[in-house]
Amino acid sequence: ETEAEKAEKERVMEAALKAACSVPLDIMEKCCQAIRLQGEFAEKGSALAVSDAGTGVIFAKGALQGAALNVFINTASMADRAYAKSVDDRADKMLTEYTVEADRIYAEVYSRLRK
């Protein structure tokens, strides 16, 4: 491999890693929306279906965490550390906020069912 070939390989790999982060980041955003919606459903929905809200929030939290792992596996290999940090920060923010919210919603549903 020439220096030019090595540089091109690094450029292509970096672009592939950035592209590979976009789908799991989108999934994370959708999971955050789902967690919010499950909270509304738990609060305003039918008492007969509140367990569905609890189940939905568990699945959304798990999908959020799984998608974050897919982000982090890609950012860990990026040469552009500033870009990787910005993506990691975005994913961490969603994880921090929405895993707590999912746990709160689940606890609320659980307490309603276990009275």
N, C-alpha and C positions, 0 to 999 in steps of 0.2 A: 504494500500500500504506500502510495506517495503521500506527501503532506497534504496535497490538495484533496486526495481521496479520503484521508482521515478527517479532514475538516468538513467535507461534504457528509460523511457518515455521521459525525457529531451533530451537524445541522439538522439532518433528517431525523435522527433519534430524538433530539430536543423537540422538534415539531410534533413528532409522534407522541411523545410524553405529554405535551401540552394538550393535544387533541384528546388523548386518553383520559384526561381529567375532566373534560367538558361534560361528558355524559353522566358520570357519577355526581358531579356538582349539580346538574339539572335534577337528578333524582333526589338529591338532598333537599333541594328547594321544594320539590313536590311533596316530599315527606313532611316538611315543616308545614306546608299548607294542609296536609291531611291531619296532622296533629291538631292544628287549630280547629279544623272542621269537626274532629271527633270531640273536642272540648265543647263546641257549640251543641253538638248532638247530645252529649251527656247532660248538658244543662237544660236544653229546651226540648229534646226529643221525648218520645214515648217512654214512660217508666218501664214498660214491658220490654223495651229494646235497649235499655241502658247497658246491658252486658255486651251488646254489639259495639258500643262506643269503647268500652274497656278493651275488648278484643282488638278493635281497629287501631287503637292507640299503641297497643303492644307491638303489633305488626309494623306500624309506621315507624316506631322508635327503632326496632330491629333493622328495618330497611335503611333508615338514616345512618345508623352506626356502620352497617355493612358498606354502604356507598362511601362513607368517610374513609374506610380502610382502603378502598380502591383509589381514592384520591391520594392518600398518603403513600401508597406503594409507588405511585408514579412521581410524586413530587420529590420523594427521597432520591431518585435517580437523576433529577434535573441538574444541569450545569448552571442554569440561570437561577441562582439561589434567591435573588430578590423576588422573582416571579413565583418561585416555589413557596416562599414565605407568605406572599400575598394570598395565594390559593389556600395554603394551610391555615392562615388566619381566618379566612372566610369560612372554611369548613369547621374550624374550631368554634367559631362564633355560633354557627348553627347548632353544633353538637351541645355546646354549653347551654344555650337558651332552650332548645327544644327537647333535650333528654329530661331536663328538669320539669318542663311543662308536661311532657308525656307522663312522667312519674306522678305529677300532681293530679292529672286527670284520672289515671289508673287508681290512685289512692282514693279519690273522691268516689269513683264508681264502686270500688271494693267496699268502702264504708257504707254506701247506700244499700248494697246487697247483703251485707253481713250485720245489719242492725239487729 
